[in-house]
Amino acid sequence: MFTQLPKIGIRPTIDGRRKGVRESLEAQTMDMAKAVAQLISETLKYPNGEAVQCVIADTTIGGVTEANKAKEKFEQHQVCATITVTPCWCYGSETMDMNHNIPHAIWGLNGTERPGAVYLAAVLSAHAQKGIPAFGIYGKDVQDATDRHIPEDVKEKLLLFSKAALAKGLMQGKSYLSIGSVSMGIAGSMVDESFFQQYLGMRNEYVDSTELIRRMELGIYDHEEYERALTWTKEKCHFGKDNNALENQISDEEKAKQVEFIVKMTLISRDLMVGNPKLAELGYEEETEGHFAIAAGFQGQRQWTDFYPNGDFTETILNTSFDWDGTRTPYILATENDTLNGVSMLFNYLLTNTAQIFADVRTYWSPEAVERVTGKPLEGRAKDGILHLINSGSATLDGTGQQRRDGQPVMKPYWEITNEEVEACLNVTEFRPATQEYFRGGGFSTNFLTEGDMPLTMVRLNLVAGLGPVLQIAEGYSVTLDEDIHRTLDDRTDPTWPTTWFAPRLTGQGAFKSVYDVMNHWGANHGAISYGHIGCELITLASMLRIPVSMHNVDESDIFRPRVWQHFGTESLESADYRACATYGPVYR
């Protein structure tokens, strides 16, 4: 899946006048390109942990012929975005990148010896006039011609642009796989193929849930891995108390059979997504290919879960950054085949390389309601109220908050996770027999409590008839409640499910006047929760995909969109965003 990786193209543009002008700028211009490439490769990583690769044009670009040579080189190296750099005046439309299909950024040096900023303004004007949006990067402070370092504010924008562009590039050409169909009438699980194709450049694949049973009964899975996975599950996963009424409880023997079932289900679901070369050795060459799915969803409720063990264990383990073979890239698998929450998780994942929490945005608890029910007040970050994020049975084990950086709870890329942190995540998690009223076929739900004080971003993509896709973003923190408060509130829902208590950061305006307003403005029953405050990255990515952002609590000074967005208005950035996205439309039409 993450083998043919997109790259960032670096375009050093230069004043094309020979006999002194161009020659005096060659070294400085190419050094800018090399410095940007070094910054990106040393800072950013692909989802597989490898350093992001950059491709620099073979020469500086002084005119249309050299611009086209750079374009041809980039096409051969899977370049998904370009960054043009220059310290000087260049011929705007003659040197610009005319590719409509990929994002572009331009860094014009803020200097006095040569007018790099003048070129920046001129070429951005050309981009606007030709309908090819581009991001402008202009440092706040004047630099000397001999100064080769990249200012911090410029670095931030270069990396922000590159992260978002790589996320866009990694999605293109991949699949979203639906295992099953629509779950319980949830609109998000109604696949909108035109959205996937036109906005993300992705295709949709479909498998009926009975394919899981076929592969189980015919043994179409890696049997050696199954034995390894089953042993690990029995040894490392803690199976907790059965909360079902005695008449609804199944025997220990039947529970053991269900454990075998859900382990097979996990292997098969992964194989459906990305394939498995081992299957060819079993004589199943067609099945070995998989569906090239960068994300997937499992319908589960109700037809499957009324008869078979639920998908909670499968969703939990695949969404986690480790399993029986150690740490690895997490797979994006959406509960109830909520495709829009699956895409929200995918956005977050590709921007952070970390596992994602899928959750119901279940309940708003006001301070007054909490004190009435528990007799105790909310304190700290929770004092203004909290949102109960709790999925009906599954969530990534990374979401326990048991990984550490500088002593603080975090969710890490898989290559940073230690064996001790893997054990810690498992030790605070119980797999509880599923509640029979919900899941008649049984199975095991994932039960843990997310540790507090983690910066989190909650995201939701919505589809609106007549408008198209819109994105919602809420930055905030996980919070740790008094144990009595937590237990009282959690037990009112389902104590076998994973809980995250979330306090969004309030701004006093719009949807962020209060925690109640955040809940009341949320567009659907689900949210995708990422570690870190990544709202600005999501806004940049959304602008590249032409998806307007309908709700966010990111400071305006941190918003980075194509420069042409300012021509759609500067007083209300939200309104300008809607107009710009409507004007340019989806990238892959």
N, C-alpha and C positions, 0 to 999 in steps of 0.2 A: 504493500500500500504506500509506504513512504520510501520508495526507492528512486523513482524518477521525480526529482524535486525541482520546483521552480527556483529561478535565480533572479537577483536584482541586477539590472544593467546600469552601468555608470557611463555617462556621456560627457566628456570634457569638451565644452565648446569654447571657441577662440575667435578673436578678431582675425579675419582671413587675409588682411592686407600684408603682403610680403615686403621684403627689403627693409626689415627692421622691426616692424610692429609685431607680427606674428612670432618671429624668431625670439623676441625678447620675452614672450609670454608662454612659450612652450613648456618649460620646466615647471613654472608655477601652476599652470593649468592642469598638467598631468599629475602633479603632486597632490592637488586638491582631490582629483578622482581617486588616487591611490589611498589617500587618507580616509575618504568616505568608505571605500571598500573595506579597509582595515577595521574601521569603527564597527561596521555592520557585522563582519565575520567574527570579530572578537567578542561581540556583545550578544548577538541573536543566535538562536539554535532552532533547527527544525524539530518537529515532534519526535523524531527518532534520536535526538540528542546530538546530531552532527551540527557543526558550525554552518551557518547560512553562507552560501556561495554567491559571490558577485562576479560579473563579467564586465571588464572595462573595454571600451572601444579601442581598436588597435592604434588609432591616431587621435589627435585632437580633431575637432570638427569645426571647420571654418566655412563650410558651404554645403550645398545640397548633395553633392556626390559623396562626400565623407559621411554625411548624415545617413545616406542610404546604405553605405558599406557597414556602418554600425548596426543599422536595422537588420541587415542580412546576417550578420554575426549573431545578433541576439536571437533571431528566429531559430538558429541552429542549436542554441544553448538553453532553450526553455525559459527565456527571460519573461517574467510575469509583470514587471514594472520597471520604469526607468527613472533615474535621478540624473538630471543635467546639472553640471557644476561649471562655474566660470568666475574669474576675477575681473572680467573686462567686458567691454562692448563686443557684441557679436551681431551678425546679421540675423534678425529675429526669425522670420518665416523660413529662411534658407537653412537654418540650423536646427529648427525645432523637430521634435518627434511627432510624426503625423499619425501614429497608430491609435485608432479610436478605441481599441478593445482592451487596453491595459492602462493602469493609472500612471500618471507622470508627476514628478516633483522637480522643481528648479531651485537651486541655491545660487543666488547672485551675491558675491562677496560685497559686504559693506565696506568699501574702501574709497580713497580719494585719488590715488594715482591713475587708476583705470576705472571706468564706470560700470562695474559689474551689476550694480543695482539698476542702472538705466536699462541694461539688457534685460534684467529680470522683469521690469515693468513692461518693456516693449514686447517681449515674447509671451508674457501672460496675457497681454492684450490680444495678441495673435491667436492664442489658444481660445480665448473667449469668443473672438470673432469667427473662428472656424468650428466652434462647437466641440472642442476637445478639452474638457476640464483639466486643469493642472493645479497642483499645490505649490504655492510660493513660499520660499524660505529666505528670510532676510534677517540677519543678525542685528541685535539692538545697538551694538557698539561698533564704531569704526575700527577697522584693522589696518595695520601697516602692510605694505606690499610684501615685506620680508617675513611677516607673521604667518607661519604654516599651521598653527593649531586650529582646531574646530571649536568655536565658542560653545558653551554649555547649552544656551538656548537653541542654537542650530543643531547640536547633537540630539536634543530631545525631539525636534521635529523630524530629523532624518530617521531616527529609530521608530518614531510613532508611525510615520508613513510606511516604512519598510515592514513593520509588524502587520499592519492592516493589509498591505499589498500582498504579502506572502499568504495571509489567511485566504484572501480572495483567490490567489493562484492555486493554493492547495485544494480548494473545493472544486475548481473547474474540472469537468470531465469525470468526476467521481459519481457514485450512486448513493441514493438513500433507499434502503431496503425495508419494505413493510412485511413483517412476518404476521400474517393475519390481515384484518381489515379494520373497520371502524369499531371502536370500543365504546359501548354504552352511550352512543349518540354524541360523543365528544367531537366538536367541530374540528379541533386541531388534528384529529386522526383521519379526517377526510382529505386525502392527498390532492393537492392542487398542482398538477404537473406543470402548468404554464408558469407558476411561480418558480419552481425549482429550475426549469429550463431557462427562463428569460432573466431571472435575477441572479441566480447562483451558477449557471452553466452546468448544472447537474442533471442526471437522469434518474428516473424512478424505476425500481425493481420490486417485484412482488412474489411472495411465496405463501401458499396456504399453510396454516399451522399444522396440517396433517403431515407435512414434509418432516417435521420433527419426529413424529411417530414412525414414519416409514424408515427413517435412518436409524432409529433405535432398534426396530424389529429386525432390520436387515444387517445391523452391525456396521453401518456406514459412519464410522468414526475411528480415531486412532485408539486402538485397544490398550496399547502400552501407556499412552498418556492418560487414558481413563483410569487405569489402575493407580497411576501416580496421583492423579487428581482426587480420586476417592480416598486414598490413604491420607493425603494432606487434609482433606475436608474433615475426616473423622478425627484427626489428631489436632488440628489447629483451630477449627471452627467450634465455638461453644454453643451447643444446642440447649436453649433455656426452657423455662417453665411453660407448661401447656395451660393457657388461660381458658380453654374451652370448657363448657359444662361437661361433666363426666359422661353423659350420654352421647356427646359429640366427639369425644376423644378416641383416637385410634390406638391400636396396640403398638408396643415398641417394635415388634417385628414389621408391622406395616410402615412405621416411621423410617426404619432402616431401608426398606424398599424405596421409599420416597426420596431418601438421600441419594441412592443410586440413580434414580430417575432424574433428579435435578442436576446432578453432575453431568450426566450424558447430555441433558438439555443445554447445558452451558457450552460444552464442547461443540455441539452441533450448531448452535446459534452463531458462535464465532466463525465456524467453518462456512456457514451460509454467507456471512458478511465478506470474509477475505479469502476463503478457500483454504486448502490444506493439501500439500503435495503427498502426504501419507495416504490419502484416499486412492490415489492412482495405483499404489502398490496393492490395494485391496480389490482392484479391478473396476474402480469407479472414476474413470478419467473425467467425465463430464462434471461430476460433483467436486472434483479437486480445484476447479477454477474459482468457485465462489461468485459473488455478485459485485465485486469491486466497490464495496460499500464503505464509505468513510463514516457513515452514521446509519442507524437502523432503529426500528421500533417494533415492540412486541405487543400485539393486541391484548392477549390474555383474557380480561373480562369481556363478556361473561362466558361465552361458549366454551372456551378452553378451561377456565378456572372452575366452572361448574362440574367438570368431570375429571380433569387432570390436576396434578400439583401446580401451583402458580409459578410465575416467572420471577419471583422476588430474588431468590438466590442467584439466578442467572443474570438478572439485571445488575445486582449488586456487584458480583465478581467481575463481570465484563467492564463495568464502569470504573472499576478500581485499578490502581496502578501496579498491582501485583497479583500473583496467584501461586499455584503449586510449583511453577518454574521460576519464581523470583519476581523481581520488578520488571515492568514492561510498559509499553504505551497503553493507556486506557482505551477501551472501545466506547463509542457513544451509542448507547442503547436506551431509547425513550420508553418509559412506561406507557401502557395503553396506546402505543403507536401514535402518540401525540407528535406529529411530524413537526409542528411549529415550535414545540419546546425542544425537540431533538435538534432542530436547526439553531435554536438559541444556545443550547449546550455546545454545539459545534463551533459557533462563533467564539464563544468564551474559550473553548479548548484550544483552538488554533491561534488565539492571541496570547495564551498563557502557557501552553504545553502542560497544563495540570488537569486532573480529573474534575468532573463537574457533578454537583448535587442536583438531582431532579426532585422537585417537591411540589406538593399542593401548597398554594398560598391559602392556608386553611382558615385561620381565625385572627381577627384583630382583638387583642385584649387591652382595654383601656385601663389606666391606673385605678380608676374607681371600681371597675368590674373585678379586677384582680384582688383588691383589698376586700371587696364584699364577699368573694368566694373563699379567700384564704385567710383573711384577717391580718394580712401583712402587706406593707407597701412595696411597690417597685422602686428600685434604687439604681444609681449610676446611669449608664447609658440607657437602661430600660425605663427610666422614670417617666417618660412621656408616652409610654405604651409600647407594645411589642406585637410582632406578627409571628404566629405559630406556623412554621414551615415544616410540614410532615407529609411524607409520601405514604401511600397505602401499601407499604411493605418493603420498599427497596431504596437504597441510596449507596453511593460509593463509600467504601470504608475510609478513603482519604478524608471524607467529611467528618470523621470523628474529631479531627483537630489534634491528633496525637503525634504528628510530625513536628519537628522543632527547627527554628532558625534563630540564633542569638537568644535562646531560651524562650522564645515566643511560639505559640501554636501557629502552624502554617499548613498549607497544602503545597507540596513540592512537585516539580517535574520528576518523572520516575527515576532518572539517573542520579538524583540527589538523595533518594530515600534509602535509609540504612536498614539492615536486618532488624535492628532493635526497634525501629519505628514501625516496621511491618508487624512485629509481634505486639507492639503497643496498640495498634489499630485493631488487631484481632482480639486482644484481651479485654477491650472495653465494649465489645460487640457480642450480642447473643442472637442466635437464629432461633426464633420462637415458632412453634407450631402455628400455622396460619389460622386466623379467626374463621370458624366454619360458616358463620352467617354470611361472610363476604366470599369466602373461597371454599366451596363445597368439595372441591377435589383435593384440598389439603395443600401441602407445601410448607415452606418456612419463610417467615418474614424477618427482616433485618431490624434489630432494635439497638439503637445507641443514642447518645446525647452529644451533640456537637459542643466542643469546648468553646468558651466565650473569648472575647477580645480578638477575634480574627476579623480583619477588614474583608468585607464581602461585597459583591455586586450581584444584584438580582436582575434578571433580564427576561423579557418576553417579546417574541415576535408575534404580531397579530395580522390577520388578513381582514380587510374591510371592503365590502362590496362597493364598487364605484371609485374606490381610492387606491386599493392595493395593499402591499405590506407596510406596516409601521412598526417601529421598535420602541419598547419601553425599558428604561434603565433606572435602577434605584441602588445607589451606593449606601452602605451602612456597616454594621458590625454584628457578629454573633455575640450573644450575651449569656452569662451564667446567672441563673436565678437562684435564690434561696431554695434549698432542697425541698422544703415543704411546699413552696409555691410551685416549683416544677412538677412535683409528683401529683399535686392536686389538679393542676391544669392538664397535664399529660394524660392522666387516667380518665379524664372526661372524654377523650377521643379514642385512642387505642394504644395501650401500653406496649404492644408488640411491634410498633412501627418506629422509624428513625425520626428524631426531633431536632430541629434547629430553631432556637429563639433568635429572632432578627429584629434589630432596631435600625430602621433607615435613618440616614442623616437628613435632618429637616433644614429647610431654607426659609420658612415663613412665607413662602409664596406658592401659588398654584397648587399642584398636586402634592407639594411637600410642605404645606402649612402645618400638617399634623400627621401622625402615624395613621390615624383614621382615614385621612385623605389619600394617603398612599394606597391603602387597601381598597378604598372606594373607587379609585381611578384605575386599578389594575385590570388589564384587559381580558384575562382568562383565569381559569382555576389552577393553572400550573405556572411555575417559574423555574428558570435555570440559574443556579447560584454558583458563582465562581469565587475562588480566593483572590483577594486583592481588589483595589479600587481601579477598575479598568474601564470606567465610563468614557473617558476621552478616547481610548483605543476603539471602543465600540462605535462611537460617533464618527470617527474617521473611516472605519470600515463601512459603516452604513452609507456614508456619502459616496464611497467608491461603488457601492452596489445600487445606488439611487433609491435607498430606503429611508424615508423621513423618520426622524425621532420625535415621538409624540409626547414624551415625558422623560425628564432626567433631572438629576440634581448635581450636575457637573458645573463647576465655575466657568463662566463665559471665557475667561482668559485662557482656559485649558482646551478650548474647542479648536480643532484643526480640520478645516474642510478646504476643498478647492477654492482658489482665490475668486473665481467667477461667482461664487455664492454671494459675495458682497453686492453684486449688481442686482440681486433680487431683494435687497433691503438690508439695512444695518441696524435699525431700531429693534425689530423683533426677529432674532435669529431663527426662532422656530418657524415662523411664517415663511421666511426666506428659504429655509431648508425644504419646506413643502413645495414651494414654487419651483425651486431648482430641480428637485427630483422629478417633478411632473414634466418639466420642460425637457430634460435629457432622457428620461425614461430608462427602462432596464437595459443593461449593457449588452445582453446576449439576444436581443430581438432578432 
